[in-house]
Amino acid sequence: MKVLSLIPVIAIGFLLIWAAQDFPEWGDVNSPASKAAVSNHFIGNTGVDTEVPNMVTAVLADYRGFDTMFETVVVFIAGMAVLAILKGSVKGNAKRKDHEVDNEPDLIVTNTVRLIIPVIQIFAFYVLAHGHVSPGGGFQGGVLMGASFILIALSWDLEKALSRFPVEKCMLVAALGILLYAGIGLLSMFLGGEFLDYAELEKVLPVSREMARYHAMLGVEIGVGFTVTAIMFVLYANLASEGRLKEGL
């Protein structure tokens, strides 16, 4: 079976490599993406329209704010689906023994992780908060924060990680992230603008109209970070333990 599985892998890999020859050269100013009217609009107007130096964040949270909000909702639904499927499948099933290891956590590993996790979490906050001016944002910061809790589970055990971030709180934080994102959009409407028209928040924030957009997008990124962090850890906790939320890998 392994040999048969290798055949489609090689075939698809060959097709992908062959198709990659049609890609333009890296940084080619004459590539279709660079010459498109939409790209030229973003390059020429992003700074003026959004007051955000990072063009990627501006496109993600402003020009396509609806899309990003529903991407966050999809992430939340994925976590709910995994919970529902695994919680239902674990009932009545015998406990697997083939992958369990009856060893205490390694002292060197756990003490090293104690030093690393605060650095990872601080960097996650940095990536989240500086996504407007440098590479980063809510998705990237959320992945880093979620990875820190997964690292606890891998170094000690799943129960210890869940004692820091229980599944119930994970789902609460994930839902809070979506509510924060949508709440900023609804607040913009109540203040007289359109949904996710961040500039309207100048009426409640002590900043200029331009900076209101900047700060509102930061709030949106925080909401995304909440949801991604929580769902990433929920997915690991359930998949690693087959829904039992005990032992894990």
N, C-alpha and C positions, 0 to 999 in steps of 0.2 A: 504493500500500500504506500510506503514511503517513496518508493521509486516512481509509482504512478502519480503521486502528488507532485513530484519534482518536475514532471513534464509540463503541466500548465504554468508552473512558476517560471520555468525557463522561457516558455513561449511568450508569456505576458511581459516578462522582463525584457526580452528582445524587442517586442513591439514598443515598449516605453522608451528604450534607448534609441530605437530607430526614429520614433516620432520626435524625440528631443532635438534632433538635428534641424528641425524647422524653427526652433526658438531663435529669436534675435540675440545678438551678442549682448553680454552684460553691459548695461549703461548706454546702449545704443540710442542716441537721441532721435533716430529715424524709425524706431520700432513702433508698431501700431499703438501700443499703450501710451507712448510718449507723444504721439501726434494726434491722439483722439481729442475731440472737443471737450469731453468731460475732464480728462486729465489736465488739459490746459486751463480749464476753469478752476480746478482745485489748486493748481500751482500758482495761479495768478491772484486768486481771491480769498484763499483760506485765511490768511492772516488778517485781512480786512473784515471778512464776514464773522469770524469766530473769536478773534483776539487770542488764539492759541498757537504758540510757535510750532508745536509738533503736528504736522499735517496729518499723520496717521490717526492720532487721537481725535483731531477735529473732524475728520471724515467719519470715524467710528461713532462718536458721541453726538455729533451735530447733524451733518448732512444725512447720515443714515441712522439717526437715533432710534426710529421705530424698529428697524431691523435688529439693532443691537439689543433693544429691550426684549424682543421676542426670542432672540438667541439665548438670553439669560433665562427666559421662561422655559425654553426647551431643555436647558441644563437642569432646571428644577424638576421638570417632568421626568427626565431620565432617572434622577435620584428616586423619585416616588415610584417609578416603574420597577426599579431594581428591588426596592423595599417590598413592594407588593408581591412580586414574583418569588423572591427568596423566602419571605416570611411564610408564604403559603406552601412552598415545597419542602420546608424543613420539618413540618409536622409529620410525625410518625416515621420518619426516616432514621435509619440507624446511624450512629455517629461514626464517621470515618476515622480509621486509625493509621492509614498507610503513610501519612505525611507528618504525623505528630512526633515531636522531639522532646524528650523529658529532661532537658538541661536547664540549669539556671542561667539568667542573662549574663553575658560575658562582662566582667568588670571593666576591662579596657574599652570595650565598645560603648557601654552605657555612660562612662565618665567622659568619653570623647564626645558623645552625642549631647551630653549636658552643656558642653561648651559651644557646640555647633548650632544647636537649635535657636538660642537667642540671636545669634548672628543672622541666621536664615530669616527669622521673623522680623528683625529690624530691617533687613534688606527688602523683605516683602512690603513693609510699610513705605520704604523709600521708593520702590518701583511703582507702587500705587500712587503716591503723592506727587511724584515727578513725571508721571506719564504725559503731562501736558507739554513738557519742554525737552524730554529725552525719551528713548525707547522704554516702554512700560505701559502701565494702565491697570485696569481692574482685573482683566483676565490673567495677565502675567503675575500680578501681585497675589491674586487668589490662589493660583497654582503653587506659588512658593509657600504661602501660608499653609495650604492643605498638605503639601509635602512634608512640612515640619511635624505635623501630627502623625502622618504615616511613618515617618522616621522613628517616632516614639514607639509605635506599634511594632516595628521591625526590630528595634533594639531591646525592648523589654517584652511586652506582650500586648495583645489587643485590649485587654481589660484596663491596663494602665493608661493607654491612649484614650479610651472611652471615659475614664474617670476625669480626664482633662476636658474632653469635649464629647459629652453624651449624644447619642443619636437624636434624642428629642430636642436638644438644644441646637443640633446641626440643622434640623428641619426648620426650627424657628428662625434661626439666623438666615437660612436660605430664603425663606418667605419674606423676611424683613428686607433683604436686599432688593427683591422685586418690588415690594411696596415703596421703598425709598426711591427707586428709579421712577416708577409710575407716579409717585406722590409729587416729585419735582415737576413732572409734566402736567399733572392736574393743577398744581399751584400756579403754574404759568397761565393756565386757562382762567382760573378764578381771578387772576390779576388783570385780565383783559386781553391776553394774547392767545396764541394757539398752543396746542399740546406740544410740550418740549420746546417752547419758545423761551429759551433761558433768559433773554434780555429783560423780560418783564419782571424778573426777580429784583431788579434795581429798586422797586417800590417797597421791598421789605428788607433789603440788604443795604448797609451804609457804604455802598461802592457805586462806581459809575456803571452805565449801561453795558459797556464793554467788559468790565471786570465781573459784572453779574453773570455773564455767559461763562466766563472762566471758572468762577467758583461753583456754579451750578453743574458744570460738566465734571468737576471734581467730585461733587456729591453723587452724580450718576456712576462714576467709576468706583466709588466706595460701595454703592449698592451692588454692582457687578462683582466686586471683590468678595463681599459677604457670601453671595450665592455660590460662586465658584469654589471658595474655600470649603464651605460646608458640604456641598454635594460631592466634591472630590474625595473628602474623607469618608463620607457615607458610602460611596461606591466601593472604596477599598475595604472598609470594615465589613460590609456585607458579602462582597465577592470573595474575600480572603477567608471568611469563616462559614461560607455557604448559608448565610442568613442566621447563624446561631449567635453571632456576636460574642463568641468565646474562642480562645486559643488563637485562631487565625493561622497564618502561614508559619 
